[in-house]
Amino acid sequence: MGLSEVIHKHFIIYKPYGFLSQFRSQDSKQQSKHFLGELHDFPEGIMAIGRLDEKSEGLLLLTTDGKMSAFVNSEKVDKEYYALVDGVISDEAILQLQKGVEIGFDGKKYQTKPCKAFALENEPNLPKRSKKIRDERHGPTSWVSITLNEGKFRQVRKMTSAVGFPTLRLVRVRVGVIRLGDLQAGAVVEVLELKV
């Protein structure tokens, strides 16, 4: 290995609910927020590959390798999400999700690409969320799996709302072949390489 060859660092983490996908605040208004830097002493130059918004949780890959980040963010790599939705999702709504739905993005209408979507028969084995979701007295809920290879801002939430089933909890469970597995919220695992 030549001296000029950079050794990159890679991490697989479970981003908890209520954390931003950045490492520290650049904004004084965000002082009360939680950042990934609270979970581990990450190296300089680390970046989150494909962010999860503050209310979303689950699998997040981190790297110091910009080329790896660009590849994982590309449409070549699938990302699978489990969404807990308000109501018992219908076959018709699943079909709409599969075909693509119209959502708002950057003030314009956007037609999502066809994707894989199906209702989960059983509740997935996920860690309890730090913030209570809601009481069962408010009506039934159901889980749906949605696999995308595009990632517009808050896309899954917008898609389930568009078919009449707003998302109550959103967890990314897979990026390429890397799965969330039994990682607990806040867990950080350093890996030698990211094989997606």
N, C-alpha and C positions, 0 to 999 in steps of 0.2 A: 504493500500500500504506500503510495507516494505521500510526501508530507503535505502536498497541496490538496489531497483528498479529504473532504470534510466528513467527519463522523456526525451524522444527524441523530437527534434524540426523538423518540416516539412514545406516546402514552395513549392508553385506552382508559377512559374514565366514565363514570356514571354521574352526569351532571344532575345535581339535585334541583328540585322545584325551588324557584325563588332566587336562583343564581343567574347572573348575566354571563354570556359566553366570551368574556374578556378577563384580563388578569388583574387589572387595577383600574381605578377610576381616573379618567382624564377630565372629569367634570365635577365641580364642587357640589352640584345639585345631587350627585349620585352617592354622596358619602354614606348614606344609610343603606345602600344596596350591598348585595353579596357578590363576590367575584371569585373566579376560579383560583386565583392566587392564594385564597384562604385554605384550599384543599391540600396544597403540596408546594414545596419549594421548586418551582419549575425553572429550567435553564433560560438564559437570555435567548431571544429570537423565537421563542415558542409561539405557535399560533393555533387557534381552533380551526379545524377543517369543517366548514359548513356549520354555522351557528345554530343553536337552539334558543328560542326566545325565553324570557325570564320565567314564564309559566309552564314551559315544556321541560321535559326531563329525559334522562336516558343516555344512550350511547353517544359519546363525543370523542372523536379522535383528535389528538394534538400532535404537532410535529414541528421541527425546525426546518423541514425540507419543503420549500415553496413548490417544487415540481410535483411532489407527492400530493400536496394540498390541491393543486390545480387538477390533477388526475382524479382524485376522489370526488371533487366538486363537479366533475364533468358528467355528462349524461351517460357515460360508460358504466357508472357504478350505481346500482340500486340502493335505495334507502327505504327500510321498512319501519312503519310506525304502528303502534297499537293506540287506538283512540277510544276512550270511554265516552259514549254519546248519550244525549238526553233522549230517552225513548227506546223502544225496541226497533232497531233498524229494519226496514222492509227490503224485500228482494228487489223491488223497483228502485229504491235508493241506491242499493249496491250496484245495480246495472248502470245507473246514471254515473256513479263514481268511476266505474270501469271504462265507460265510453268517453268520459271527460265532461266537465261542467264549466259554466261561465262564472268567473270570480272577478272581483275588482282588484287591480294591481297598478300602483302608481297613478291612480286617478283614471285608469282606462279599464275597459273590459278585457279579460284574458280567458281564453279557452284552454283548460288544462288538457294535457295529452292523455291518451288512453293509458290506464294503469291496472295493476292487479289490486283487487279489493274483495274481501269476503268477511262475513260475520264470524266471529270466534264463538264456538259452541260453549266453551267454558271460560270463566274469568282467568286471565293469565296470572301466573305466579310472580307478582311484582312486589317490591317493597312497599310498605304503607307510605302514603305521601305525608309530608310534614304538615300540610294544611288540609283540614277535613274538606272533602269534596262537596258533599251535601247529604242530607238525610234521605233515606229510602222513602219517607212519607211523601216526598215531592214527585213520586212516580217512578216507573221502571227506567232502567238504563241498560245498555248493551255495549259490547266491545266489537270493534271492527279492525281488521288489518288492512293497511293501505301501503302499497309499495310504489315509490316514485323514482324516476331518475332525473327529475327536475326539482328545483327547490326555491320556488318563489316565497317571499316573506309571508309567514303564517299560512302557507298554502293548505295544509291538511285541515286546519280549523275552518278556513274559508270554504273548502270543498264540502265538509260535512254540514256546515250551515246552509250551503246552497241547496242541498237535498233535504233540508228540513230537520236535521239531527245535529244540533250544536255540540261541539266537543267540550266535555267537562274535564278530561285529563288526557294528556298526550305524552306518549313515551316512545322514543326512537329505540327500536330493539335490534336493528341490524344495519350495517353499512357494508355492502358487498358480501363477503363471506364471514366478516367479523360480527359476532353476536354478543348481545348484552349478557346472556347466560345468567349466572347467579350473582353477578356484581351487585353490591348494595349501594344505595345512594351515597355519593361522596367518595366512593372507592377510586383509587388511582393505581394503575398497573403500568409500569414501564416495560416496553417490549423492544427487542433488538431491531425488528423491522415491522412495517405494516404490510401485511399481505391481504389485499382486499379483492 
